[in-house]
Amino acid sequence: MVIAIFANNTKNFIIREFTSEDLDTVIWINRTVLPENYPSFFFKMHHERYPKAFLVAVINDKIVGYVMCRVEKGRLYIKKDEEGLLGHVISLAVINEVRRQGIGKSLMINAMNNLYKYYNVDEYYLEVRISNNPAIALYKKLGFQIIKTIKGYYLDGEDAYVMARTAPYLETEDN
Ligand SMILES: CC(C)(COP(=O)(O)OP(=O)(O)OC[C@H]1O[C@@H](n2cnc3c(N)ncnc32)[C@H](O)[C@@H]1OP(=O)(O)O)[C@@H](O)C(=O)NCCC(=O)NCCS
């Protein structure tokens, strides 16, 4: 299902839900772009459980990016004293050739919208390498704040920031 169509001054792209035919390409993008790689069952499992929160970006029938999320029950990060549902962004990637065209942002906004609409989440959160300035800038632009640092979170020993924000993401916040 196509969720959104974007036309900007460089390229047109669409955001749609992931389908199982996309699996090989998504795994390829994940391995090309990110050091955190997962076996195919991990992608399939998230698609089965949270199909509305696993989206791809497409240009001329070619997948150029994806976002994969899940929903967790637990202590909220912003409303610290409350329990609730958290939309956890597990993996986000856009291929190098088409970066800085708003694709990562659109994937995130559409995933956040669907996490709220279909799974009723109270907050969104994610982990990000403390050196990953492009991603941190994107998440800050989307209203995420740094909640804490997890020492040695990644396999190579790098620390992670946990970043979170409340749901929903409002259209009026888009800038
Ligand atoms: C992070 C990533 C998904 C961003 O994708 P993208 O499509 O290039 O991002 P967008 O074009 O939507 O950027 C939106 C905003 O984020 C910020 N941003 C994105 N890339 C940035 C960069 N390299 N430097 C500074 N700010 C950046 C900017 O505020 C940008 O808005 P602007 O272009 O109007 O200034 C992409 O760089 C990527 O795939 N990186 C490797 C994988 C990764 O790090 N994933 C996240 C793991 S937590």
The ligand as a MOL file (V3000), in Angstrom:
LIG
                    3D

  0  0  0     0  0            999 V3000
M  V30 BEGIN CTAB
M  V30 COUNTS 48 50 0 0 0
M  V30 BEGIN ATOM
M  V30 1 C 20.4400 9.0690 8.8470 0
M  V30 2 C 19.9060 8.8910 7.4270 0
M  V30 3 C 18.8100 7.8280 7.4420 0
M  V30 4 C 19.2860 10.2320 6.9690 0
M  V30 5 O 18.6610 10.0180 5.7200 0
M  V30 6 P 18.4660 11.1830 4.6600 0
M  V30 7 O 17.4260 10.7410 3.6830 0
M  V30 8 O 19.7600 11.6360 4.1080 0
M  V30 9 O 17.8920 12.3380 5.6070 0
M  V30 10 P 16.9510 13.5620 5.1790 0
M  V30 11 O 17.3280 14.0500 3.8270 0
M  V30 12 O 15.5400 13.1980 5.3890 0
M  V30 13 O 17.4000 14.6460 6.2680 0
M  V30 14 C 16.4670 15.3480 7.0580 0
M  V30 15 C 17.2140 16.2420 8.0140 0
M  V30 16 O 18.0860 15.4800 8.8640 0
M  V30 17 C 19.3110 16.2100 9.0850 0
M  V30 18 N 20.4290 15.5390 8.3970 0
M  V30 19 C 20.3750 14.4530 7.5910 0
M  V30 20 N 21.6220 14.1260 7.1540 0
M  V30 21 C 22.4760 15.0240 7.7000 0
M  V30 22 C 23.8770 15.2270 7.6140 0
M  V30 23 N 24.6590 14.4230 6.8760 0
M  V30 24 N 24.4190 16.2260 8.3320 0
M  V30 25 C 23.6690 17.0600 9.0780 0
M  V30 26 N 22.2990 16.9420 9.1780 0
M  V30 27 C 21.7180 15.9270 8.5000 0
M  V30 28 C 19.0950 17.5770 8.4490 0
M  V30 29 O 18.4590 18.3880 9.4180 0
M  V30 30 C 18.1310 17.2340 7.3200 0
M  V30 31 O 17.3790 18.3260 6.8770 0
M  V30 32 P 17.9960 19.2860 5.7120 0
M  V30 33 O 18.5230 18.3930 4.6200 0
M  V30 34 O 16.7970 20.1030 5.3160 0
M  V30 35 O 19.0950 20.0680 6.3940 0
M  V30 36 C 21.0240 8.5190 6.4140 0
M  V30 37 O 22.0880 9.4180 6.5660 0
M  V30 38 C 21.5490 7.1080 6.6000 0
M  V30 39 O 20.9940 6.1410 6.0780 0
M  V30 40 N 22.6600 6.9810 7.3440 0
M  V30 41 C 23.2990 5.6700 7.5570 0
M  V30 42 C 22.4170 4.7600 8.3740 0
M  V30 43 C 22.0930 5.3490 9.7190 0
M  V30 44 O 22.9130 6.0280 10.3260 0
M  V30 45 N 20.8600 5.0820 10.1910 0
M  V30 46 C 20.4220 5.5410 11.4760 0
M  V30 47 C 20.9160 4.6180 12.5230 0
M  V30 48 S 20.3390 5.0920 14.1270 0
M  V30 END ATOM
M  V30 BEGIN BOND
M  V30 1 1 1 2
M  V30 2 1 2 3
M  V30 3 1 2 4
M  V30 4 1 2 36
M  V30 5 1 4 5
M  V30 6 1 5 6
M  V30 7 2 6 7
M  V30 8 1 6 8
M  V30 9 1 6 9
M  V30 10 1 9 10
M  V30 11 2 10 11
M  V30 12 1 10 12
M  V30 13 1 10 13
M  V30 14 1 13 14
M  V30 15 1 14 15
M  V30 16 1 15 16
M  V30 17 1 15 30
M  V30 18 1 16 17
M  V30 19 1 17 18
M  V30 20 1 17 28
M  V30 21 1 18 19
M  V30 22 1 18 27
M  V30 23 2 19 20
M  V30 24 1 20 21
M  V30 25 1 21 22
M  V30 26 2 21 27
M  V30 27 1 22 23
M  V30 28 2 22 24
M  V30 29 1 24 25
M  V30 30 2 25 26
M  V30 31 1 26 27
M  V30 32 1 28 29
M  V30 33 1 28 30
M  V30 34 1 30 31
M  V30 35 1 31 32
M  V30 36 2 32 33
M  V30 37 1 32 34
M  V30 38 1 32 35
M  V30 39 1 36 37
M  V30 40 1 36 38
M  V30 41 2 38 39
M  V30 42 1 38 40
M  V30 43 1 40 41
M  V30 44 1 41 42
M  V30 45 1 42 43
M  V30 46 2 43 44
M  V30 47 1 43 45
M  V30 48 1 45 46
M  V30 49 1 46 47
M  V30 50 1 47 48
M  V30 END BOND
M  V30 END CTAB
M  END
